Amino acid sequence: MTMATEAQSPTRDGGLLSGDRVRILDAPSWCRRYFTGKAGRVVRVPPFPGGDVWVRFERPVTPWCDRMDTVEEFPFAPEQLAAA
């Protein structure tokens, strides 16, 4: 007999779940000034500790050079994020 089970949302040590609203506290040095202070929603959380959390920005970040597209999602370490 097969029973339907509901998939659980992945969690992390920091308690982040997909769909949580967060604010970017820090970012890699090469893009810190573009991402710090931005708000977004968590879209992907790996099911293991130590992985990056992907955040979709509420307002896409405009490119900082001609060769770049607008940034809609970006990975951050959990310690770079805060609940918003």
Buried (B, 14 or more C-beta within 10 A) or exposed (E): EEEEEEEEEBEBEBEBEBEBEBBBEBBEEEEEEBBEEBEBBBBBBEEEEEBBBBBBBEEBBEEEEEEEEEBEBBBBBBEBBEEE
